[in-house]
Structure formats: C-alpha cells, structure tokens
C-alpha cells in the first residue's frame, strides 16, 4: 500500500494557547476556526500524543515531537518516579502543571498511560521515558 502526503519527525503547528516555557510537556491537537492547533491537555484521558520541543505564544508556530515507541523522550515530571513506573498526565488543579506527567496515582479514576519511566526522576525534572500507549487505565 502506498502512503502519500505524510511526514516523519517533528511537526510545526500554530499554538492554540500560550506554550512558551512548555518544552517537555505533553500536547494534543485541537481546532480553532477550522485550523489545526497545538494545545495542552485539559483532561486526564486526553490523547496527548506529542511532546513540546519548542514552545511559542498563541498564534505562533510551535514544534512538537510525536510520541513513538521506537524513540524515548524527556518529559516534565510532577512529583517523583522510578524506572518502570507508568506515567500519566499530571494533576491539573494548577494550570502551570497542564501537560506535565506523573507516576500513575493510587487515587481512583481514569487515566491514560502514555509512557513508562526509564530513569528515576524528581519534581520538575525532564525525565527520560518511553512512549507506551497503554490506553485508559482505571484505578479503583
């Protein structure tokens, strides 16, 4: 089967919100007035399939790296983790934490397993992780 009009590697999209300083945060695709834009996740179950590699202000071009299992990435960590921990979107009570990741919590809820930590990490670190696409995980 032939594939056309596809691309490999980082993509450049318009920032749908202020993404300055959001390097290492996960991002998702959105639509504003018919245009595809980059945005931070707003729900724990959001399919945030990109890492911001170069932030930008709203309306400017931002660089995103697609998550793919063959390539590890560095993501901004909330809390701490150890190698092998499943990483999900961070607690988004504060807007400043949107797009960060954290170790799968013990609290009940639905989470999307995006990555697995490949090293120990601490608060705010750009921790090395492997995209894993574990789907929705329900913690009871």
Secondary structure by P-SEA (a helix, b strand, c coil): cccccccccbbbbcccccccccccbbbbbbbcccbbbbbccccccccccccccbbbcccbbbbbbcccccbbbbbbbccccccccccccccccccccccccccccccbbbbbbccccccccccccbbbbbbccccccccc
